[in-house]
C-alpha cells in the first residue's frame, strides 16, 4: 500500500503504467475507517494486479481539490494515469472485488 501526498501523486499515480486504486479519506470519518480495513484486504488480494494507494484529504488539499472530492470515502480507479471511474461512500470487500475484476477486464 502506498501513502500518497500532493507531491508524490503525479509520480505514483499519473505516471504509473497499469491500474491504481486511490482511497481518498478523512482519518476522523467512521466510514473512511471502515473502508480503510477493506482497502487493506484489497491491497493484499490484488497485490500483483492493482497498485492500491491512500490519500489523506486533510493533509493533501491540492489533490483533493483537483479531483473535486466532495464526499468520503471516495475511491478513484486509474488506468495508465487516466481516471477511469470513481465510487463514493462505503463499499464492502466483496463489492469492491467484483468492481475491480470488471474494471481490470475492460
C-alpha positions in Angstrom: 0.0 0.0 0.0 1.3 3.4 -1.0 0.5 6.5 1.1 0.2 9.5 -1.3 0.8 13.2 -0.9 0.3 16.2 -3.0 3.9 15.9 -4.0 4.0 12.2 -4.8 0.6 11.8 -6.5 1.9 12.5 -10.1 4.7 10.0 -9.8 2.8 7.3 -8.0 -0.5 7.5 -9.9 -0.4 9.6 -13.0 3.0 8.3 -14.3 2.2 4.6 -13.3 1.6 2.2 -16.2 -1.2 0.0 -15.0 -4.1 0.1 -12.6 -4.2 2.2 -9.4 -7.0 2.4 -6.9 -6.8 5.6 -4.7 -8.7 5.8 -1.5 -9.4 9.5 -0.7 -10.2 9.6 3.1 -10.5 11.6 6.3 -8.9 9.9 9.3 -11.7 11.2 11.6 -14.6 9.8 9.5 -16.1 6.4 10.6 -17.0 5.3 7.1 -13.4 6.1 6.0 -12.1 4.0 8.9 -14.3 1.1 7.8 -13.2 1.5 4.2 -9.6 1.5 5.3 -10.0 -2.1 6.6 -11.4 -3.1 3.2 -8.6 -1.3 1.3 -6.0 -3.2 3.3 -7.6 -6.5 2.3 -7.9 -5.4 -1.3 -4.3 -4.3 -1.4 -3.2 -7.8 -0.3 -5.6 -9.6 -2.6 -4.7 -7.6 -5.8 -1.0 -7.1 -5.0 0.1 -8.3 -8.4 -2.6 -6.6 -10.5 -3.6 -3.2 -8.9 -1.5 -0.6 -7.0 -3.5 0.4 -4.0 -2.9 3.9 -2.5 -4.4 6.1 0.1 -4.5 9.9 0.3 -5.4 11.8 3.5 -7.5 14.7 2.3 -6.8 16.9 5.3 -3.1 16.7 4.7 -3.3 17.0 0.9 -5.7 19.7 -0.2 -4.3 20.3 -3.7 -5.0 16.8 -5.0 -8.3 16.8 -3.1 -9.4 20.0 -4.8 -8.0 18.9 -8.2 -10.3 15.8 -8.2 -13.2 17.7 -6.6 -13.7 15.2 -3.8 -16.9 16.2 -2.1 -17.9 13.1 -0.1 -15.9 10.4 1.8 -14.8 7.8 1.3 -14.2 8.3 -2.4 -12.3 5.6 -4.4 -10.9 6.6 -7.8 -9.7 4.0 -10.3 -6.9 4.9 -12.7 -5.6 3.1 -15.7 -2.2 4.3 -17.1 -2.6 7.7 -15.3 -6.2 8.4 -16.5 -9.2 8.4 -14.3 -11.5 5.5 -15.3 -14.2 5.6 -12.7 -15.0 6.6 -9.1 -17.0 5.2 -6.3 -18.3 7.3 -3.4 -19.4 6.1 0.0 -18.5 2.8 1.8 -18.0 -0.3 -0.4 -17.7 -3.8 1.0 -14.8 -6.0 0.2 -17.0 -8.3 -1.9 -18.4 -5.4 -3.9 -15.0 -3.8 -4.4 -13.6 -7.1 -5.6 -16.4 -7.5 -8.1 -15.9 -4.0 -9.3 -12.1 -4.4 -9.7 -12.5 -7.7 -11.6 -14.9 -6.0 -14.0 -12.6 -2.9 -14.5 -9.5 -4.9 -15.0 -11.2 -6.8 -17.8 -12.3 -3.6 -19.6 
